[in-house]
Amino acid sequence: MRPWCNWSRPDNILLSVDVRFWPLLLACMINGCTSSPDIPSWFDSIERLPIHTTVVDGHRIAYLDTGQGPPVILIHGFGGSMWQWEYQQAALAARHRVITPDLLGSGLSDKPDIEYRPDQLISSFHGFMDALGITQATLVGNSMGAGLAIGMALSHPERVDRLILIDGLPDRIAERLTSPLIRRAIETSAPAWLVTLGNWLFGRTTMESVLKEIVYDHSRLTPAVLERSNRNRRRPGLIPPILAVSRNVPLWEEGYAKRLGEIRRRTMILWGEEDRVFPVQVGRDVQGAIPGSTLALIPKAGHIPQWEQPELVNSFILRFLEH
């Protein structure tokens, strides 16, 4: 049996943890949920917004809902949460209804024991729109949240007005990944109980390593941000959905990423110039595959540019929405 860690080098104690523990990284994308299983009344971040809930297929979904106007739904990456969009709420809500859910299996929403196949997550999202009475919306997706937006545009094009894809989702993910951490997460075959144990033993330091991989400007990783992410990784039931989504990456590729050329909705792609997960060329390839799409690069930003460079990203989004 291979060792869990390489203890011979101090800097490798966490980074060399066996692949069984690496799916934790998907849960560490600037999240901010509390450790309580109850849903708090307020979203406390740079502004205070009420947290709403609705029920889709018997599962509770938490979300933010602010502003009035044409609806825009912000979709976090799988394992992430609504906190990845904390800098978009006020800026976009001035002219739009901005809805920001915690997806099924993530953040404050329920984490049922299901397979988390693409069709299940697309069905849940479709049901979420129905529950809120939204017949059509612009979908803004980051990372694998972009995959969900793509899935909706291909499966239910009548529900999608426009698409904004931020640093995701290409085909041939395994060969395009430049992050060894995420590669290990996708390739792991560890059981959920073992990964959960690893989360408790090594989670905080692993989380910080992952954040430094996906965030270009490390000065933004303040003690408050790190503590927020640490609380989120300790939420009950977080690990099994992350593992399930990782196992289903091939289904996202086969069913949706390889069909980018079929998208007929107006599409803008935003990409962090310093993305260590998918380099800029991947964004160019995604743009080249979607007919009529445009690409804008975000300087000094990694895999979640809407969080690192919100003013610039917000300006691109608003210009796209209003023209």
Secondary structure as UniProt FT lines:
FT   TURN            7..8
FT   TURN            10..11
FT   HELIX           12..15
FT   HELIX           19..27
FT   STRAND          42..44
FT   STRAND          48..50
FT   STRAND          52..56
FT   TURN            57..58
FT   STRAND          59..66
FT   STRAND          71..75
FT   TURN            78..79
FT   HELIX           82..85
FT   TURN            86..88
FT   HELIX           89..93
FT   TURN            94..95
FT   STRAND          97..101
FT   TURN            104..105
FT   TURN            107..108
FT   HELIX           118..131
FT   TURN            132..133
FT   STRAND          137..142
FT   HELIX           144..155
FT   HELIX           157..159
FT   STRAND          160..166
FT   HELIX           173..176
FT   HELIX           180..187
FT   HELIX           192..214
FT   HELIX           218..220
FT   HELIX           223..233
FT   TURN            236..237
FT   HELIX           239..247
FT   HELIX           249..255
FT   HELIX           257..262
FT   STRAND          266..272
FT   TURN            273..274
FT   HELIX           280..289
FT   TURN            291..292
FT   STRAND          294..298
FT   TURN            299..300
FT   HELIX           305..308
FT   HELIX           310..321
//
